[in-house]
Structures are given as structure tokens and as C-alpha cells.
Amino acid sequence: MEHKQDENVFWLKNCKVTVEGGLTAYMTLSETLLQEQNFPQLTYNGLVEYLRHNGVTFGIDMVSCQQICMNPRGYIGFKQKVATGKAPINGDNAVIDILLEDTQHVPRELEDGRVDFFDLGVVRTVHKGQILAKKKTPTEGVQGVGVNGAPIMAKPGRDYRLPQGKNTVISEDGLMLLADRDGHVSYTPRDVKIHVFDVFEVNSDIDFSVGNIDFLGNVRIRGNVLPGFRIVAAGDIEIAGNVENAVLEAGGDIIIRGGVQARGKGLIKAGGTVRARFMQGAVVESGVDVIVRDSIMHCNISAGRNIMMEAQKAVIVGGLVRAGEEVRTRTLGSPMATPTEVEVGVHPHLRNEMQELHQKMKDLQQNMDKTKKALALLDNMAGIGNQLPPDKAALRQNLTATYQHYMSEEEELMFRRSEIEAILLDTRRAKVYCLDILYGGVKLTLGQQVAYLRDTRTGPVVYGIADGELTTSVVY
């Protein structure tokens, strides 16, 4: 008992405990002990009890404390660590993973090693429902314990919002950002938002700094389209300037505020209407109308419905223009009798479809003949008893089903052919209007009727078909 009291007095008189940051405890023996000759017997339990009295109850370093007790003189005047707490582990911040390809705007390398300088990949197309970004949620962290035994709270991770912009939605679980429609995706880290646009705009010319465009929505170009470039849009295409020998393909309308100078190259193809100020050497295919203000010169134009000229001095000269119903212009041909062909009532897309139907029916008939011969061969093998090995019986069953499918397909093709033939024979709306002057050198085709104009004629005049004959009448 007396020994324990001596030890307690020793620690109280000569030892100082300090705690730093709540996680580390140090003990320092007083330098006055250098003058002492004899120390009481020091024990590990006695030192631990002293530390507890000084508020140090967790993470006590057994080895360090035992060394101090065994050789206290070696630690006089020195700061010795005697306990270490458990540091808290702070939570991880939320992580936003952007699932968009980096756009380097560099020419695309082809499979054969060549480089396509017209394709820079400026359009990043996404589809509705496509995942644009994912979020990994923040964690709460793990709390620590101080040397005094008290808990030390961990700092929870910081949450971040998904970069939701225009035409994007967040999934029900809040962990994914999805495209709300088809379109062009735009993301700039500074804006910290992902947008999906149904209109892709270019505020310059389409040149080698922009490259080709292939987009699911509408495309708007505020400059010109230079030669050799290609713009494909599922919606409309609008060009503020001129178009040279480029390729424009739209599921909707194509509007060219300037004109087209194509020199017989390139293609302008629209499911809807094509509009332009003028066209020269252009190849145009329109599902509905072609509307031009000033002139159509040496072009190859097909319109599903009408070709309309709007200006007071509008002219069609040279080349070939086809329309399903009407061609309307002020002047047709030229004083030099430039060969100019006009066809109406021809429905170019239906004639193309008819050609495709003929080819399909030809291929189908060949397949039906092969199948029929194979079935006849199997029937001969079956003989009077109509017995075949299992594999041959299964083959005959499959061939029979195939032949029935071919017959059904043939019936559908024949029905569609009859529908197209009825439309092509209906030429009541086939009209050519020439309001000012019609020059010689013009070839008119209305349905099956053809007329070659050798002399100049002044308008207004309209050509049509009545009772299967070509008619001419004056328009007042």
C-alpha cells in the first residue's frame, strides 16, 4: 500500500500529461528528477491509472508506458507519446460521371487508314432515354474516438447535383441523368449542365472548321454550305446563305434563304418542301413541293406535288423538272431554244416505288419457283403412302410454311401495284402553267402524252389532259 502511494505521489509530482487535437496524448517527466538518486518502483498499471485521472482512457500505448516505467531516467525532459486515438474517416463526396464522348473536332480516320477531313464529329447525337450522367452518392464517413474516449464525428461527404439542363430528366432513384428527347447534346464544365437540343445551330459557314452534320432534329446554318460537305437531318434544314455542290438530306423541309449553285453535283433531298431563291445545276428531290423565287437553270428536279416559281420574272430553263401535279412559272425555256424538259403527273417517288415493286415481285417469283420444285421433289419421295423420314418431313413442313408466306407477300405486292397504277393513271391534276412566255425547245410530258414545242408562245397558257388527250387553254 505504501509502495502504491509512493508511486502515485511520484506521478503526480513529476509527470505532466498533454493532449493535442484530442487524438494524441503525451507525457513529460520533470527535469528535477535528474537530481534524484532513487525512484520508487514504477508499474504499468500505476501509470495507466495516472493517465486515466488525467482524462486519457483510450488508445493507451502499452509498450511506450512499459518502457517509461522500466527506465524513467531515459524520458526525463522529453515529450513521449503514450496514447493515440482513432481518427475519424470523413465521408467521400458524391461523384458525377459524365457519360459523353470527348469531342476533339479532328478529322475522322476511316477503316482503310485514310482521313475524312469533312467529318469532324461536331454533332453529338443522343436518343431519348439515353444515360448522360451517373451519380455515386456521398458517404457518411466513420466516426473516430479521442484519447479521452469521446467520439469524434466524421465529416459527411458533400453531395452534388446531377447537371440537369434543357430536355433532360433525372431518374426516379436520383442517380442517373437521361435525355428526354432525341437531339444534340451539349456539355460545358463551366456551365455545369448538360443540354439536349432538338435544333442544331451553326453560326458560321459549313466548312472544314465545322465538317459534316448528321442530326436527329432540325439543323439551322447561319452561313453558307461550301462544296463537298454533307448535312443530314431527321427534321428540317434551314440555310441562311447559299449552297454549293453539297449534299442536304432532310426528313422535313429544306429552306435555303440564298440560292443553290451546284454545277450538276451534290444532292438536295427533302421529305417535305424545298425552298430557295434560285437554283443552278442542282439535283433536287422533294416529297411535296419545290418553291423557287427567281430561276431554275439546268437542274434536275423532282417534286411529289408541285414546282412553283414565285417572282414576276421567274424562269425555268434547261434540264429536267418533274412534278406529280403542277409546274407553274412565268417563263419556260429560252430564246436560244435551250432543251428544257417538263414532266407532270409522273409522281417520281411512285414510279421509283413501282420499279422496286417489279424487282421484288421478280425475286419473289424466283423464290416461289424454287420452293415449289423442292416440295414437288419431296412429294415424289413420299410416294403413295406419303411417308418421309423425320428430317425430310420437317423440311417439307418448313417449305410449305415458306411457300404460304411467299403467296401472302405476293398478294400484298400486287395490291400495292394496283394502287400505284390507279394513281399514275389519274392525270386530272397534271397541269403546266406558263404565265408570260413559252419558248421553243421545250418538251412537255403530261402523263403518257408528250408534246415538243418548236415555236415561241406567249401566255398565260395552261397545258392539261382531258379524255386522255393533251389540251391547251388560255388563262385569264
C-alpha positions as CSV (number, residue, x, y, z in Angstrom):
1,M,0.0,0.0,0.0
2,E,2.8,2.3,0.9
3,H,4.5,1.5,-2.4
4,K,1.4,2.4,-4.3
5,Q,1.2,5.7,-2.5
6,D,4.8,6.5,-3.3
7,E,4.2,5.7,-7.0
8,N,1.1,7.9,-7.1
9,V,3.0,10.7,-5.5
10,F,5.8,10.3,-8.0
11,W,3.5,10.6,-11.0
12,L,1.5,13.5,-9.5
13,K,4.7,15.4,-8.6
14,N,6.9,14.8,-11.6
15,C,4.7,14.0,-14.6
16,K,2.7,16.2,-16.9
17,V,0.2,14.9,-19.5
18,T,-0.8,17.0,-22.5
19,V,-3.4,16.1,-25.2
20,E,-3.1,17.5,-28.7
21,G,-6.0,17.6,-31.1
22,G,-7.9,15.1,-29.0
23,L,-6.2,12.3,-30.7
24,T,-2.7,12.2,-29.2
25,A,-1.6,12.2,-25.5
26,Y,2.0,13.0,-24.4
27,M,3.7,12.6,-21.1
28,T,6.8,14.6,-19.9
29,L,8.9,13.8,-16.8
30,S,10.1,16.8,-14.9
31,E,13.9,17.7,-15.2
32,T,14.0,18.0,-11.4
33,L,14.2,14.2,-11.4
34,L,17.8,14.4,-12.6
35,Q,18.8,15.4,-9.0
36,E,17.0,12.3,-7.6
37,Q,19.1,9.3,-6.8
38,N,16.3,6.7,-6.2
39,F,12.9,6.4,-7.8
40,P,10.0,4.4,-6.3
41,Q,9.1,1.2,-8.1
42,L,7.0,2.2,-11.1
43,T,4.4,0.0,-12.7
44,Y,2.4,-0.1,-15.9
45,N,-0.9,-0.2,-14.0
46,G,0.1,2.8,-11.9
47,L,1.0,4.9,-15.0
48,V,-2.3,3.8,-16.7
49,E,-4.3,4.8,-13.6
50,Y,-2.5,8.2,-13.6
51,L,-3.3,8.7,-17.3
52,R,-7.0,7.9,-16.6
53,H,-7.0,10.5,-13.8
54,N,-5.8,13.0,-16.5
55,G,-8.6,12.1,-18.9
56,V,-6.6,9.6,-21.1
57,T,-8.7,6.5,-21.3
58,F,-8.5,5.3,-24.9
59,G,-5.6,4.1,-27.2
60,I,-3.0,3.9,-24.4
61,D,0.3,2.6,-25.8
62,M,1.3,-0.4,-23.7
63,V,4.8,-0.6,-25.0
64,S,5.6,3.0,-24.5
65,C,4.2,3.0,-21.0
66,Q,6.2,-0.1,-20.0
67,Q,9.4,1.4,-21.3
68,I,8.8,4.6,-19.3
69,C,8.2,2.5,-16.1
70,M,11.3,0.4,-16.7
71,N,13.7,3.3,-17.5
72,P,12.2,6.6,-16.3
73,R,15.5,8.4,-16.5
74,G,15.7,7.9,-20.2
75,Y,12.5,10.0,-20.6
76,I,13.3,13.0,-18.3
77,G,12.6,16.2,-20.1
78,F,11.3,14.5,-23.2
79,K,7.8,14.5,-24.6
80,Q,6.8,10.9,-25.0
81,K,3.6,9.8,-26.8
82,V,1.6,7.5,-24.5
83,A,-1.8,7.2,-26.2
84,T,-3.2,7.6,-29.7
85,G,-6.9,7.9,-30.5
86,K,-8.8,6.7,-33.6
87,A,-9.1,9.4,-36.2
88,P,-12.4,9.8,-37.9
89,I,-12.7,8.8,-41.6
90,N,-14.5,11.6,-43.5
91,G,-17.1,10.6,-46.0
92,D,-16.4,10.6,-49.7
93,N,-18.0,13.4,-51.8
94,A,-20.6,12.5,-54.5
95,V,-19.0,11.7,-57.8
96,I,-20.7,12.7,-61.1
97,D,-19.6,10.6,-64.0
98,I,-20.3,12.3,-67.4
99,L,-21.0,9.6,-70.0
100,L,-20.4,11.7,-73.1
101,E,-17.6,11.1,-75.6
102,D,-15.0,13.9,-75.7
103,T,-15.3,15.9,-78.9
104,Q,-11.8,16.7,-80.3
105,H,-13.1,18.2,-83.5
106,V,-10.5,16.3,-85.5
107,P,-11.0,14.6,-88.9
108,R,-12.3,11.0,-88.6
109,E,-10.0,8.2,-89.6
110,L,-11.6,5.7,-92.0
111,E,-11.2,1.9,-91.7
112,D,-8.6,1.9,-94.6
113,G,-6.4,4.4,-92.8
114,R,-7.5,7.4,-94.9
115,V,-8.7,10.6,-93.1
116,D,-12.1,12.2,-93.9
117,F,-11.4,15.9,-93.4
118,F,-15.1,16.7,-94.0
119,D,-16.2,14.8,-90.8
120,L,-15.1,16.4,-87.6
121,G,-17.8,14.9,-85.4
122,V,-19.2,18.2,-84.2
123,V,-22.6,16.7,-83.6
124,R,-23.0,14.5,-80.5
125,T,-26.4,12.8,-81.1
126,V,-28.3,11.2,-78.3
127,H,-31.5,9.3,-78.1
128,K,-34.4,9.7,-75.7
129,G,-33.8,7.7,-72.6
130,Q,-30.0,7.5,-73.1
131,I,-28.0,7.9,-69.9
132,L,-26.0,11.1,-70.0
133,A,-24.5,11.1,-66.5
134,K,-24.4,8.9,-63.4
135,K,-24.0,9.9,-59.7
136,K,-22.3,8.0,-57.0
137,T,-23.9,9.0,-53.7
138,P,-21.8,10.6,-50.9
139,T,-20.9,8.5,-47.8
140,E,-21.4,9.5,-44.2
141,G,-17.9,8.5,-43.1
142,V,-16.8,6.6,-39.9
143,Q,-16.6,8.4,-36.6
144,G,-13.4,8.3,-34.6
145,V,-12.6,8.1,-30.8
146,G,-10.4,10.6,-28.9
147,V,-7.9,9.6,-26.3
148,N,-10.5,10.7,-23.7
149,G,-12.9,8.0,-25.0
150,A,-15.3,10.6,-26.5
151,P,-16.5,10.0,-30.1
152,I,-15.1,12.3,-32.8
153,M,-17.7,12.9,-35.5
154,A,-16.7,12.3,-39.2
155,K,-17.4,14.9,-41.8
156,P,-20.0,13.5,-44.2
157,G,-19.3,13.7,-47.9
158,R,-20.6,16.6,-49.9
159,D,-23.5,15.9,-52.3
160,Y,-23.6,17.3,-55.8
161,R,-26.5,17.7,-58.2
162,L,-26.6,16.0,-61.5
163,P,-26.0,18.5,-64.3
164,Q,-29.6,18.7,-65.4
165,G,-30.2,21.1,-68.3
166,K,-32.8,21.5,-71.1
167,N,-34.6,18.4,-72.3
168,T,-33.1,16.1,-69.6
169,V,-34.7,14.3,-66.7
170,I,-33.4,12.7,-63.6
171,S,-34.3,9.0,-62.9
172,E,-36.6,8.1,-60.1
173,D,-33.7,6.9,-57.9
174,G,-31.9,10.2,-58.5
175,L,-28.8,8.6,-59.7
176,M,-29.0,9.0,-63.5
177,L,-29.5,11.9,-65.9
178,L,-31.4,10.8,-69.0
179,A,-32.1,12.5,-72.3
180,D,-35.8,13.5,-72.6
181,R,-35.7,13.6,-76.4
182,D,-33.6,12.8,-79.4
183,G,-31.2,15.6,-80.2
184,H,-27.7,17.1,-80.0
185,V,-26.1,17.0,-76.5
186,S,-24.1,19.9,-75.3
187,Y,-22.0,20.0,-72.1
188,T,-19.5,22.6,-70.9
189,P,-18.0,22.0,-67.5
190,R,-18.1,25.7,-66.7
191,D,-21.9,25.7,-67.2
192,V,-22.1,22.5,-65.2
193,K,-25.2,21.5,-67.1
194,I,-26.0,19.0,-69.9
195,H,-28.5,20.2,-72.5
196,V,-30.2,18.3,-75.3
197,F,-31.3,20.5,-78.2
198,D,-33.7,19.5,-81.0
199,V,-32.2,22.2,-83.1
200,F,-28.5,22.2,-84.0
201,E,-27.3,25.7,-84.9
202,V,-24.1,26.7,-86.6
203,N,-23.3,30.4,-86.5
204,S,-20.9,30.3,-89.4
205,D,-20.3,28.6,-92.8
206,I,-20.2,24.8,-93.1
207,D,-16.5,24.4,-93.9
208,F,-13.5,22.5,-92.6
209,S,-13.8,24.1,-89.2
210,V,-17.3,22.5,-88.7
211,G,-17.4,19.5,-91.0
212,N,-20.4,17.3,-91.9
213,I,-23.5,17.2,-89.8
214,D,-25.8,14.3,-89.1
215,F,-28.5,15.2,-86.6
216,L,-31.8,13.7,-85.4
217,G,-33.6,17.0,-85.1
218,N,-33.6,20.3,-87.1
219,V,-30.5,22.0,-88.4
220,R,-30.0,25.8,-88.7
221,I,-27.0,27.2,-90.5
222,R,-26.4,30.9,-90.3
223,G,-23.9,30.9,-93.2
224,N,-23.2,29.1,-96.4
225,V,-22.6,25.5,-97.2
226,L,-19.4,25.0,-99.1
227,P,-18.7,22.4,-101.7
228,G,-18.3,18.7,-100.7
229,F,-20.0,18.9,-97.3
230,R,-23.0,16.9,-96.1
231,I,-25.9,17.9,-93.8
232,V,-28.4,15.2,-92.8
233,A,-31.3,16.0,-90.5
234,A,-34.3,14.0,-89.4
235,G,-36.3,17.3,-89.2
236,D,-35.9,20.5,-91.2
237,I,-32.8,22.2,-92.6
238,E,-32.6,25.9,-92.8
239,I,-29.7,27.7,-94.6
240,A,-29.3,31.4,-94.2
241,G,-26.8,31.7,-97.1
242,N,-26.1,29.8,-100.3
243,V,-25.5,26.2,-101.0
244,E,-22.8,25.0,-103.4
245,N,-22.4,21.4,-104.6
246,A,-23.1,19.9,-101.2
247,V,-25.5,17.2,-100.0
248,L,-28.5,18.2,-98.0
249,E,-30.9,15.5,-96.8
250,A,-33.9,16.3,-94.5
251,G,-36.8,14.3,-93.3
252,G,-38.8,17.5,-93.3
253,D,-38.4,20.8,-95.2
254,I,-35.3,22.4,-96.6
255,I,-35.2,26.2,-96.7
256,I,-32.4,28.0,-98.4
257,R,-32.5,31.7,-97.9
258,G,-30.0,32.2,-100.7
259,G,-29.6,30.1,-103.7
260,V,-28.1,26.8,-105.0
261,Q,-25.1,26.7,-107.3
262,A,-24.3,23.0,-107.7
263,R,-22.8,22.6,-111.2
264,G,-24.6,19.3,-111.5
265,K,-23.1,17.8,-108.3
266,G,-24.4,17.2,-104.9
267,L,-28.0,16.5,-103.9
268,I,-30.8,18.3,-102.1
269,K,-33.4,15.8,-100.9
270,A,-36.3,16.5,-98.6
271,G,-39.3,14.5,-97.3
272,G,-41.2,17.8,-97.3
273,T,-40.9,21.0,-99.3
274,V,-37.7,22.6,-100.7
275,R,-37.5,26.4,-100.9
276,A,-34.7,28.6,-102.5
277,R,-34.2,31.9,-104.1
278,F,-32.6,30.4,-107.2
279,M,-31.2,27.0,-108.4
280,Q,-28.5,26.4,-110.9
281,G,-27.2,23.0,-111.8
282,A,-29.0,21.4,-108.8
283,V,-30.2,17.9,-108.3
284,V,-33.3,18.2,-106.1
285,E,-35.8,15.5,-104.8
286,S,-38.8,16.7,-102.8
287,G,-41.6,14.7,-101.3
288,V,-44.0,17.7,-101.5
289,D,-43.3,20.9,-103.3
290,V,-40.3,22.8,-104.8
291,I,-40.8,26.5,-104.5
292,V,-38.2,28.9,-106.1
293,R,-38.4,32.6,-106.3
294,D,-36.3,33.6,-109.3
295,S,-34.9,30.9,-111.5
296,I,-34.3,27.2,-112.1
297,M,-31.5,26.8,-114.6
298,H,-30.1,23.5,-115.9
299,C,-31.4,21.5,-112.9
300,N,-32.8,18.0,-112.4
301,I,-35.7,18.5,-110.1
302,S,-38.4,16.0,-108.9
303,A,-41.3,17.1,-106.7
304,G,-44.0,14.8,-105.3
305,R,-46.6,17.5,-105.8
306,N,-45.9,20.9,-107.3
307,I,-43.0,23.0,-108.7
308,M,-43.8,26.7,-108.2
309,M,-42.0,29.8,-109.3
310,E,-42.8,33.0,-107.4
311,A,-41.1,36.1,-108.8
312,Q,-42.5,38.4,-111.5
313,K,-39.7,37.3,-113.9
314,A,-39.4,33.7,-112.7
315,V,-37.9,31.4,-115.3
316,I,-37.3,27.6,-115.8
317,V,-34.7,26.9,-118.5
318,G,-32.6,23.8,-119.3
319,G,-32.5,20.5,-117.5
320,L,-35.5,18.4,-116.4
321,V,-38.3,19.2,-113.9
322,R,-40.8,16.6,-112.8
323,A,-43.9,17.2,-110.6
324,G,-46.7,14.9,-109.5
325,E,-49.3,17.6,-110.2
326,E,-48.3,21.1,-111.3
327,V,-45.5,23.1,-112.7
328,R,-46.1,26.9,-112.6
329,T,-43.7,29.6,-113.9
330,R,-43.6,32.9,-115.7
331,T,-41.1,31.9,-118.4
332,L,-40.4,28.4,-119.7
333,G,-37.3,27.8,-121.9
334,S,-35.1,30.5,-123.5
335,P,-34.8,32.4,-126.8
336,M,-31.9,30.1,-127.7
337,A,-34.2,27.1,-127.7
338,T,-32.3,25.5,-124.8
339,P,-33.6,22.0,-124.4
340,T,-35.9,22.0,-121.4
341,E,-38.0,19.1,-120.2
342,V,-41.1,19.4,-118.1
343,E,-43.0,16.3,-116.8
344,V,-46.2,16.4,-114.7
345,G,-48.5,13.7,-113.5
346,V,-45.5,11.4,-113.2
347,H,-45.2,11.2,-109.4
348,P,-41.4,10.4,-109.4
349,H,-41.4,8.7,-106.0
350,L,-44.3,6.4,-107.1
351,R,-42.5,5.5,-110.3
352,N,-39.4,4.6,-108.3
353,E,-41.6,2.5,-105.9
354,M,-43.2,0.8,-108.9
355,Q,-39.7,-0.2,-110.2
356,E,-38.8,-1.5,-106.8
357,L,-42.1,-3.5,-106.7
358,H,-41.4,-5.1,-110.1
359,Q,-37.9,-6.2,-108.9
360,K,-39.3,-7.5,-105.6
361,M,-42.0,-9.5,-107.5
362,K,-39.4,-10.9,-109.8
363,D,-37.2,-12.0,-106.9
364,L,-40.3,-13.4,-105.1
365,Q,-41.4,-15.4,-108.1
366,Q,-38.0,-17.0,-108.4
367,N,-38.0,-18.0,-104.7
368,M,-41.6,-19.4,-105.1
369,D,-40.5,-21.5,-108.1
370,K,-37.5,-22.9,-106.2
371,T,-39.7,-23.7,-103.2
372,K,-42.4,-25.3,-105.4
373,K,-39.8,-27.6,-107.1
374,A,-38.4,-28.6,-103.7
375,L,-41.9,-29.5,-102.4
376,A,-42.6,-31.5,-105.6
377,L,-39.4,-33.5,-105.1
378,L,-40.3,-34.3,-101.5
379,D,-43.8,-35.3,-102.6
380,N,-42.3,-37.8,-105.1
381,M,-40.0,-39.2,-102.4
382,A,-43.0,-39.7,-100.1
383,G,-44.7,-41.9,-102.7
384,I,-48.2,-43.3,-102.5
385,G,-48.0,-43.8,-98.7
386,N,-47.0,-40.2,-98.2
387,Q,-44.2,-41.4,-95.8
388,L,-41.0,-39.5,-95.3
389,P,-38.1,-39.8,-92.8
390,P,-38.5,-37.4,-89.9
391,D,-35.9,-34.9,-91.1
392,K,-37.5,-34.8,-94.6
393,A,-40.9,-34.5,-93.1
394,A,-39.8,-31.5,-91.1
395,L,-38.2,-29.9,-94.2
396,R,-41.4,-30.3,-96.1
397,Q,-43.4,-28.7,-93.3
398,N,-41.0,-25.7,-93.3
399,L,-41.1,-25.4,-97.1
400,T,-44.9,-25.4,-97.1
401,A,-45.0,-22.6,-94.5
402,T,-42.4,-20.6,-96.5
403,Y,-44.4,-21.0,-99.7
404,Q,-47.6,-19.8,-98.0
405,H,-45.7,-16.8,-96.7
406,Y,-44.4,-16.0,-100.2
407,M,-48.0,-16.2,-101.5
408,S,-49.2,-13.8,-98.9
409,E,-46.3,-11.4,-99.7
410,E,-47.1,-11.6,-103.4
411,E,-50.7,-10.7,-102.7
412,E,-49.6,-7.6,-100.8
413,L,-47.2,-6.5,-103.6
414,M,-49.9,-6.9,-106.3
415,F,-52.3,-4.9,-104.2
416,R,-49.8,-2.1,-103.8
417,R,-49.0,-2.2,-107.5
418,S,-52.7,-1.8,-108.4
419,E,-52.9,1.2,-106.0
420,I,-49.9,3.0,-107.7
421,E,-51.2,2.2,-111.2
422,A,-54.5,3.8,-110.3
423,I,-52.7,7.0,-109.1
424,L,-50.4,7.2,-112.1
425,L,-53.4,6.9,-114.5
426,D,-55.2,9.7,-112.7
427,T,-53.8,12.7,-114.6
428,R,-56.7,15.2,-113.9
429,R,-54.4,17.4,-111.8
430,A,-51.5,17.3,-114.2
431,K,-51.0,20.9,-115.3
432,V,-48.3,23.2,-116.7
433,Y,-48.9,26.9,-116.2
434,C,-46.8,29.4,-118.2
435,L,-47.9,32.9,-117.4
436,D,-45.7,35.0,-119.7
437,I,-43.8,33.2,-122.5
438,L,-43.0,29.7,-123.5
439,Y,-40.1,29.3,-125.9
440,G,-39.3,26.6,-128.5
441,G,-37.1,23.7,-127.4
442,V,-39.4,22.7,-124.6
443,K,-40.6,19.1,-124.2
444,L,-43.8,18.7,-122.2
445,T,-44.8,15.3,-120.8
446,L,-48.2,15.1,-119.1
447,G,-48.9,11.5,-118.0
448,Q,-48.5,9.5,-121.2
449,Q,-48.9,12.4,-123.5
450,V,-45.8,14.1,-125.0
451,A,-45.5,17.4,-126.9
452,Y,-42.4,19.1,-128.4
453,L,-42.8,22.9,-128.7
454,R,-40.9,24.3,-131.7
455,D,-42.4,27.8,-131.7
456,T,-42.5,30.5,-129.1
457,R,-45.9,31.1,-127.5
458,T,-47.0,33.9,-125.2
459,G,-49.0,33.3,-122.1
460,P,-50.8,33.0,-120.0
461,V,-51.4,29.4,-121.1
462,V,-52.0,26.1,-119.3
463,Y,-51.4,22.6,-120.6
464,G,-53.5,19.7,-119.2
465,I,-55.1,16.4,-120.1
466,A,-58.8,15.8,-120.9
467,D,-60.2,12.5,-122.1
468,G,-56.6,11.1,-122.4
469,E,-55.6,13.9,-124.8
470,L,-53.2,16.9,-124.3
471,T,-55.1,20.2,-124.1
472,T,-54.1,23.8,-124.2
473,S,-56.1,26.7,-122.8
474,V,-55.6,30.3,-122.2
475,V,-55.7,31.5,-118.6
476,Y,-57.2,35.0,-117.9
